[in-house]
Structures are given as C-alpha cells and as structure tokens.
Amino acid sequence: MGVDVRRTVEAVWRMHSARVVASLIRLVQDIGLAEDVAQDAFLTALEQWPRQGIPNDPAAWLITTARRRAIDFIRREQVRDSKYAKLAVDLQQACGSSADAADEDLLSLVFTACHPILSQESRAALTLRTVGGLTTEEIARAFLVPTTTMGQRISRAKRTLTAAQVPFAVPDADELPTRLSAVLEVVYLIFNEGYLATSGDQWIRRDLAEQAMRLGRILAGLMPREPEVHGLVALMELQASRFAARIGPDGRPVLLPDQDRSRWDRTLIAHGLAALARAQSLGKPLGPYTVQAAIAACHARAPRFEDTDWETILALYDALTQLVPSPTVHLNRAVAVLHLDGPEAALAAVDALRDDPRMGRYHLFGAVRGDLLARLGRYAEAVEELERAATLAPTPPERTMLLERIAQLQARAETR
C-alpha cells in the first residue's frame, strides 16, 4: 500500500471513527465491542480502499461494513435472535439513516464517555479514544503515562460503563445541564493540560490542546443552542491563538506582557470572537466559560499590552467569582487589580488567599505574590516566595523561569 493511500485512509478514519463507534454502540450496547468492530471495519478499509478507491461516502461505508461485522460476531457468539434480527433490519436501513440520527448517536457517545460514574482521568482518556479517535499509544503519550497503564485505564472505564448498564443516550432535559457541565469540564481539562502542562518537560502541549478544540467544535455543531459550548470553544481558540508567542526562540516561556502580538494567530482570534458572539447572542445567562472567553477577548483585542482594558477585565472577574468562587479565580482577579490600583492593593487581594491550603500547593500563587513583593521593593521576601514557587513548579521551563527571576532580584538587592 502506498504511503499516501494509507495516510488518506487513516485521515478518513480519524474524521469518522467517532460516528462509526457511536452508531454501533446504540445497536450492541457495549462500548468495548463497538470499538472492536469498528477497528475491524477500519482494517477492511485499509485492505480494500487502495484497490477499489475511497467510497463517495466513507462514513456510510464504514458504518455498513462495521454493522456487517457486528452481525457476524453476534452470529458466532450465538447472541439472542432478537438482537440479531434488529441488527439485520438496521443494516438494511443504514444507507437511509438520517444525519440527525447520526448526530444524536455521536452526542450520546460523548455523554457516555463523560459519564460521572467514571473518574475525571478516565473520562478524558475514553473521550479522546472514542470521540477524538486517538490510539491508546497517542493518549498515553499525551498524558505521559505508559501505554499499558493507559490501556488498562481505558479498558476499566469500558467495563465500568457496561457493568453499570449506563444507557447510551443523551440525558433528559432535567439532567442535561449537570451532565453537560461534566462534558465541558473534561474537554477543558484536556485543553488546559495542553495549554499549561502540569507534568513532563514541555510547557505547552499543542497536540493535546488541538484535540480539545476539535472536541469542542464537534459539541458546538451538535448542540448549537447551548451558549456554554460556544463559550468554551471561544475560550480555547482565543487562548490557543497565543501559542506561537508563548515560547521564545530559545524554547523558554514568554509571559503575556512580553509576547510579540504579531505572532498571535489572527484566524483563531476571529473564530474565537465569533464563537463568543454566538454564545452571547443566545439570550441565556452567561456561564463561566463564556465569561472567561470574554476576558480572553479583551486581551485579544488589545494591540499592545499597555492597551488592555483592565476595567472590563476586572468587572468580568467580579462576575466570574460569583459563578466560580475558587481561589484561582481570585488570584487571577488580583492581577487585574494590580494594573488598575497598583501592587499594594493587589498584594492585599492575594494575601487574603494565604490561608487557603490549595494555594500552598499552587506554584503560581508564589509566583504572583513574589512579583508583587518585588514591585514594592521587598526583594528578600520576594526571593523567598519565588524559591517556594520554584520547588512547586510542575515543569522544568517554569522552574527555570522562576530561578532566573530569583537571580535577577538577588542581583538587584545587592546593588541597593
């Protein structure tokens, strides 16, 4: 098989595998079996398409082939005649199945993979596997764990869903808000691990962030009337627009004030602003992702750091603290206070968080507080705070950046 042909087949599979698996789960009611059957259909495509050509409707071909494999499997395993008959009928209707039904199947797959019965880590892995189309090896690399560990995690998740008889369906209207929140949480978890890695040698994992954005766009297409879905897409795309400027030529992190904004991705910014406008136009109360996207939009619209609309950002953070009263949000709000009211007011806001045990484990708390102390000329205290932050930094690039800042402050203190 030529390399180009194989890549084409693999690209088609990456695009359509989630829909194939989703259509099978509704029939066989077992996510593991559905995935096995779908993989068998993919192998068949690798064998036949180089000789016969890629079908006009690759997704329909894969679904039809997969359903035939499911029938063969059920016949071999002598599963109930009623299920076999149902599959046979469905096979005849495969070519006539509506796009709406396919979309509902895919949406059902997303909610099943993100079911709250699973741990957050398992939800993220299973979502990337079944909806994102990544291999177990790719997911293992993304989360920096051995392939066997990730394989076991995904297998346990499938067994848990089967044993608990989790229905393959979109939740009812009364359950949807809570369940949708869990889905968006998983997608944002994946994005954040790419945007600001919590482990490994890299500060940014673009491949992981791009997978999260792809999942978000799928959700936005399937749930066009849900503002928080569009809000999350906007947030991710606006944040991702800065990727090229967040790493310097020497591979070191570049913080927002020092970034070359000509390197920001204007296409992603335009898409993000459009998604934000869509979220705001739906006439529903804005949720935390949309508010965060509005904050990111303020940065995206500013031609220079000095032009940032900090008043609007502070107002948005005030709203966000009502929606998500977490210490991290309050810490970010303190940065806006810094640029409006100065370092003393910002330090008072940060110090109000010192008794929260979560801040004692969060390196950015020490980084922000150390910066504020340095701005006030309290260099010895700043060094002490930054040294503590450096010991907590999750990646070598962040640790190096903090250590360099410490050296700068120590030199400055010696010249006083």
N, C-alpha and C positions, 0 to 999 in steps of 0.2 A: 504494500500500500504506500502511495506517495505521501510524503510528509504533509503537503498542502491539503490533500484529501482528508487525512486523519485529523488535521487541525480544524478543518471545516466541520467534520462530524462532531468533534469534541466541543466546538463552539455552539453548534446546534443543540447538543445535549445540555450544555451549561445553561442555555436560554430556556429550554423547555422541560428539563427534568422535573422541576417542581410541579408543573401541571400534570406530567405523566404520573408521578407518585400520588398526587392528590386525587386524580381520577381513579386510581387503583384502590386507595385506602377506603373510599366510600363503598367499594364493592367487596373487598376482602376483610375490611375491619381489623387490619393488623398492619401497623406502620412498618414493621420489620419485613414482613412478607411482601408488602407493596414495593419496598425499596429493592429487595432481591429480584423481584420480577421485572422491575423497571431496568435494573442493571443488565438483566438478560436481554431485554429489548435493545439496549444500547450496544451490547456486544454483537447482536444480529445486525444492527445498522453498520457497525464497523466492518462487518463481513460483506454486506450486500450493497451498500451505497457506492463504494468505489467501482463496482461492476455495473450497477443499474442506474446510478445517478441519484442525486438527492431529490426526494419527492417534492412536489409542489407545496404540500402542507406537511412539513416534517413532524410537527406536534401530533397531528392526527395519525400519521403513520406509526409513530412510536406508541401512542395510546392503543391503537388497534393491535399492534404486534404484542404489546405487553398484556393486553387482555386475553389474547390467544394463549400466551404463556401461562397466565393465571388459570385458564380453563384446563390446560394440560396438567398443571400442578395439582389442581383440585381433583381432577380425574384420577391421577396417580395416587393421591392420598386418600381417595375414596371419602371425600367430604360429602356432606349431606346433598342429596339430589336436588333439593330445593335451591340451594345456593348455586349449584352448577347451572340449573335452569335459568336462574336470574342473571348469571354472567353471560349465558348464551344469548339471552334477549338483549342485554346491554351491548353485547358485541355487534349485534345487527344494527343497533341504533347509534353506534359510535360515530359514524360519519355525519349523522344528523344531529349530534348533540350541540346545544346552543352555546354561544360564548358566555352567556350569563351563567349557565350551569358550570362551565369550566372555571369561571371566576369564583363562583361560590365554593367549588372544590378547593381551589388554591387558598382562599381565605380560611376555609375550615382547616387546612393543613397548617397554616400559620398559627391559628389559635390552639390547635392540638399540640404543636411543637413547643408552644409557650405556656402550656397548662401549668397552673400554680402548684400542682402536685409534685412537680419536678423542682430541683434546686435551680437557682439562677444560672449557675455554670452549665448545668445540663441543658437548660432551655436554650442558652446561647449556642452551645455545640450542636444540638439537634436542629435548631433553626438554620444554622449555616450548612448543615448536612442535607436536610430535606428541602429547604426553600432556596438556600443560596447555591446548592449544587456542588459544594466543595467536597473534596475527598477527605477521608479521615486523616490522611497524612498532612494535607493542607491545613486542616483545622488544628491539628496538633502543633504544627509549626507556628500558627497564628497565636496560640496560647502558650507556646514554649513548654510543652509537656511531651513526654514520649508518645509515639504513635499508639503503642499498646495501651497506655493509660487512657488516651482519648477514645480509642476503640471500645474499651470497657465502659467508659462513661456513657458513650452513645448507646451501646447495647443495653446497659442497665436502664437508661431512660426509656427505650422502646419497650422493654419488659414491664417496666412500671406502668406505662400507659395501657398496655394490654391487660395486665393483671387487674388494674383498677377499672377496666372497662370504660375508659374515658371516651365519650361519644365523639365521633368525627363530625363536628358540626359547628357552625357559627353560633356563639352564645345567644340566648334570648335577650330581648331588649333590656330587661331589668338587670341582667348580669353583664351586659356588654361594656358599660363604662369601666368597671373594675377589671374585666379581662383585657380590654384594650389597653388600659394603663400598664398591665403586666407585659403585653406585647411590645409597646413602645419602650418600656424600660429595658427589655432585652436588646432591642435594636440600638438604643443609645449606649448601653453597656459595651456593645461591640464597637461602636464608633469611638467612644472615649478611650478604649484600650488602644485604638489606632492613633487617635489624636494626641494622647499623652500617656504613653505606655507606663504601666506600673511594674514591669519586670523586663529583664533582658538588657541588651547593650544599646538598643536604639531608643531615641526619644519619641520618634514618630514611626508608626506602622501604617503606611498609606494603603497597603493592600487590605488591611482589616477595615480601615475607615471606608474604603470604597465599597466593600461588601455591605457594610451597614447602610450606606447611601442607596445602594441598589435595592436592599430590602425595603427601605423607606419609600422609595419610588413605587415599588410594587404595591405596598399598602395604600399609598395615595391614589393609585389607579383603581384599587379595589374598593376603597372607602372614600369617595370624593367629597362626601358631605361631613366628614369628621375634621374639624379645624385643627385638632392637636396632631393629627397625622401630617397635615401640611406644615404645621408649625415645626415639627421635628425635622422634616425634610429641609425646611428653610434654615433651621439652626445648623444642621450638619453641613449643608452646602456653603453657607456663609463662613463657618469655621474652617472648612476644608479649603476655601479659596486662598487661605494664607500659607498653605503647606510649603510652597516653593520659597517663601521668605522666612520661614521659621528655622531654617538650617543654613548656617553660613557656609562659605566656600571651604572652610576648614572642618566642616562637619559638626560644629558646635551650635547649640541652641541660640536663637536670636529672639529676644523678648519683643513684645508688641511695640514699645516706643522706638525701638531701633530698627524695625523692619523696613525694607525697601518696598514701598507700596506699589511701585511699578511692576513688581513681580507677583502681585496678587492676581488670581485668576478671575478676570472680569466676566467670563462666561458663567462660572459658578456663582459669582455675586449676582448677576442678572437673574439666574434661575432661582437663587435663594430669595431674592427680593420679591419675585413673582409668587413663589410659594407662600411667603409671609403675607402678601396682599390677599392671596386666596384664603388663607386662614382667617384673616381679619374681616373678610367680606361675607362670611357665612352667618353672621348675626348671632353667634353664640358667645358666652363668656370666654375670655382668653385663658388658656391653661398655661402651665409652667413652661412647656417647650416653646409655645408661641411668644411668651414674654421674653424668654432667653434669646429667641431669634430676633426680637425687636432690639435687644441690647446689642447683639452682634451686628445688626443692620446699622446702628449708629456708628460703629467702628468702620464698617464697610463704606459708608457714605463720606467719611471724613477724608479729604485728600492728604492731610498731614495729621500726625498725632496731636499737634497743637490745636487742630480744628475740631477735635472730638467734642460732641455735645454732651458734656458731663451732667448737665442739669437733667436732661431727659433720661440719661442712663441711671442717675440716682433715683429718679421717680420710678423708673421701671424696676429697679432693685427693691424699692419700698413695696411695690406691688408683689414682687416675687417672694419677699419674706413672708407675706401673708399667705401665699399659696404653698410655699415650701420653707417653713421656718427652720432651716438647717443651719448649723454653724458655718458651713462652707459658703452658703449664700451670703451670710452676714460678713464673712471675711472678704468676699468679692465686693460687697457693698462698700466696705471700708476703703477700697482703692478709689472708688468714685468720690468718697468723702475727701480723700487726700487731694484730688485735683480741684475740688471746689472750695474746701475750707482749710486745707493745709495739713501738715503732718501731725500736729498736736491733736486736732480733732480726730484724725484717722487712727492715731495710736490709742486714744480713749475708746474708740469703737472696737479696735482689735483686742484691747486688754479686757473688755467686757466678756470675751470668749475664753479667757485663760483658764477658767475653772472647768471648762468642758473637757472631759477625758479624751474625746475624739481629736481635739486639737493637739493634744500632747503627742499623738502618733502621726500627725499630718505635717509633712515637711514644709508645705507651702505656708503654714501658719508662721513658722520660724523665719521663713524667707521674707514674708511680708513685714513681720514685726522688726526683723533686723534691718530692713531697708528704711523703715520709718525712723528707727533709732539713729541710723546713720544720717538721715536728713536733718535730724535735730542735733547733730554733733556729738551724740553719745556713743562714741566709737567702741569703747571697751564692751559696753552692753550689747552693741550691735554684733560684734565679733562672737561673743558668747552665744547669742541667739542663732547666728548663722552656722556656727560649729555644730550646734544641736540639730539644726535643719539638715546639714550635710550628712550626719550619721543616719538620718531617716530617708534620705533621697532614694527613690526606687531604682534609678538608672544611673550608670556612670556619667553620661553627659550632664545631667542635672547636678550630680555631686561635684564634678569638675567645675562647673559654673559657680557654684556656691563657694568652693575653695578659692577660686580666683578672686571672687568678691571679698573674701576674708583677707587675702593677701593685700589687696588694694587698700582696705580700711586700716590694716595694721601699719602699712607704709604711711598713710595719711596721718594716723595718730602719732607716729614717731616724728613727723615734721612740724607738729603743732608747737 
